[in-house]
């Protein structure tokens, strides 16, 4: 199973981490897309650590980053700087989507 997570707001870090770890413990793949206020998660060390794990892929909207002062240099290499294309791809491939 592939779990998609759409992160558009701040304030749910522990829930996000818990769901990702739970999905991984059941050998599910996890795909995360960050946009709007959710791009700030790309600056969180715990989220960055998870982005480097096997079967977890993370990407974000470069436009949302630009509007919030997050530059390309600030985005970890384990998180793909992309566009709404990555969001669409996540929605197309995921079996379930959870939005925060």
Secondary structure by P-SEA (a helix, b strand, c coil): cbbbbbbcccccaaaaaaaaaaaaaabbbbbbbbccccccccccaaaaaaaacccbbbbbbaaaaaaacccccccccccccccaaaaaaaaacccccccc
